[in-house]
Amino acid sequence: MDVVREAVVTSQDLARLALAARASRGAEEERLWQAARPRLVRIALALGVPAADVPDLVQDALFAAHRALRRFDPGAGSFEGWIGTIIVRRAQNLARSRRRRRRFLDALRTIGLPVAPRSAPALDRLEARLVIERLLGCLSVSQREVVALYEFGEMDAAEAARVLGISAAGVRSIARDARRRLAEEARGPAGAAKEKP
């Protein structure tokens, strides 16, 4: 089985690509989006976005970034932070939309209207993604956001802090608590019970 590995793209690479793409809007921009896409996928999954919705969410974030690229200001922060903010906000919008839809469907059920359930997406059948979703589901929203940007998105604490509006120490603290919670959840009830006095 061949394994396709993602090329390592540094923050500096993204910054150079972003500046070149902003100036030319041609092949450089396509290279920028291709370089940013894997990181956005990791962030979206870490935020708890269902695996079946990740491709659409990432595409939506990339489209929004494309439209706003001329407004990207490297003096105000890194490209990673800028596009990280876009994906976090899009994920928050998706979560709000799902809550509204769920309330609407519940209201329809309450008055007796039949509502057909959605079929399970094919990607949800992949065991690895289900495990990731289960593990990340045990985290609070703020923990998922920190894990998504700081751990999966590979932002430094200061940049993640700027995106989330908290301190860098807060990012590190939340990340530490999230890692501890993930380790407990991965061990399961038996492992967590052994550690408690």
C-alpha positions, 0 to 999 in steps of 0.5 A, spaced: 500 500 500 502 506 498 502 512 503 501 519 500 505 524 505 503 531 506 509 535 504 511 539 510 509 547 509 512 552 514 509 558 516 514 562 512 512 558 506 505 560 507 507 567 508 511 567 502 505 564 498 500 568 501 504 575 499 505 572 492 498 570 491 496 576 493 500 580 488 499 575 482 492 571 483 494 566 478 498 559 479 501 562 486 494 563 489 493 555 487 499 553 490 497 557 497 490 554 497 493 547 496 498 548 501 493 550 506 488 545 505 491 539 509 492 544 515 485 546 514 482 539 514 486 537 521 483 544 524 476 542 522 476 535 524 479 537 531 474 542 532 469 536 532 466 538 525 463 531 522 468 528 517 462 528 512 462 535 513 469 537 513 470 537 505 465 542 504 467 546 510 474 547 508 472 549 501 467 554 504 473 557 508 478 557 502 473 560 498 472 566 503 479 566 504 480 567 496 475 573 496 478 576 502 486 575 500 487 582 498 485 584 505 490 579 508 495 584 512 502 580 514 503 586 519 497 584 523 499 577 524 500 570 520 497 567 514 496 561 519 492 565 524 488 569 518 486 563 515 485 559 522 480 565 524 476 563 518 475 556 519 474 557 526 468 562 524 466 557 519 465 551 524 462 556 529 457 558 523 456 550 521 454 548 529 449 554 530 446 552 523 445 545 525 442 547 532 437 551 529 436 546 524 435 541 530 430 545 533 426 546 527 425 539 526 424 538 533 418 543 533 416 539 527 416 533 530 412 536 536 406 538 532 406 531 529 409 532 522 413 526 520 421 528 519 425 523 515 432 522 518 438 523 514 442 517 512 449 516 515 454 519 511 459 514 508 465 517 511 462 516 518 463 509 517 471 509 517 473 507 524 479 512 525 475 518 524 469 515 528 475 514 534 477 521 533 470 524 533 469 520 539 475 523 543 474 530 540 467 530 542 469 529 550 472 536 549 469 543 551 468 547 545 474 552 547 478 546 548 477 543 541 478 550 538 485 550 542 487 543 540 485 545 533 489 551 532 495 549 537 496 542 536 493 540 529 493 547 526 501 547 528 500 555 530 504 557 536 501 559 542 501 566 541 498 566 534 492 561 537 491 566 542 490 572 538 485 568 534 481 566 540 482 572 544 485 569 550 492 569 552 498 565 550 498 562 557 491 560 557 492 556 550 498 552 553 493 551 559 487 549 555 491 545 551 495 541 557 488 540 560 485 537 553 491 532 552 489 530 559 482 529 558 483 526 551 488 521 554 483 519 560 478 518 554 482 514 550 484 509 556 476 508 557 473 508 564 477 502 566 483 507 565 480 513 568 478 509 574 485 507 576 488 514 576 482 517 581 484 516 588 
